[in-house]
């Protein structure tokens, strides 16, 4: 690409935003008026532009379809009371996307395409950012292979895109999770830490079995012995155990969550004991039995802070008392207040558009 970035903009002639009801927002039901696109061709990034949201035309021999050479990110924009719009920690998503790109042998995305593209898109579609408590605009950047070739090799051509969608809660009520000890989400040396499509595809069948049995999601355990807790469905998982905040350390098999990092940072700032360490299923179950484990919750961009009400292990449902959700409720409120400009943004997480 040239030294200076020129994002061409083709505005829609048929905006739909006036039909959006801020008071009836569910998760990702509608997509905003515009989308950002850029192509990687002949070894260089080309033609970043914004166009009306719409379908794509792809070769049936596209390797993203056949072999899953595809990565994505998830972040959110919020509307403040004074009307300003901020995005939560976008540069952290930008960095993580390039970590995923490296693992999947995809080209590095330039910061100017990701960040300037995001800013231009939100300037155009800022009215899609809802201002009702509990809602936000979910931003989905993604990169996928676009060669026309069905041999297994890294593609030579790629498309980077950003689409956005107004969202409410991902989980509308406290979650019921089941410890998974047969199926595996990620293994050492695998792609678990990358936000790549295949990780999510592989989770669907075990998650469906759990849903058929009356649970919402799984708690994944390590692929080798199925004794250590890793993450939960679409979120990292955390516990309040013996008054400490406990979560698995990131590594090959666990997504380096940005909400995870924000929660750990705030908890340390509050003077809380924070333990990033392996936690076994046995220790978790003992904590549930003795009452030393007071809270369990998922953390993620889509899920925000999702309280867990049931943990099932070995055919037994352990219920977590609703009245014990002190830490997760305080954390959710604090994060919401920071994101909406109602509390001090001490760590500089809000990026204003
Ligand atoms: C997110 O939390 O942003 C995710 O990407 C999880 C999910 C919706 C796939």
Boltz pocket constraint, residues with backbone or C-beta under 6 A from the ligand:
constraints:
  - pocket:
      binder: B
      contacts: [[A, 73], [A, 74], [A, 75], [A, 200], [A, 234], [A, 300], [A, 301], [A, 302], [A, 303]]
      max_distance: 6.0
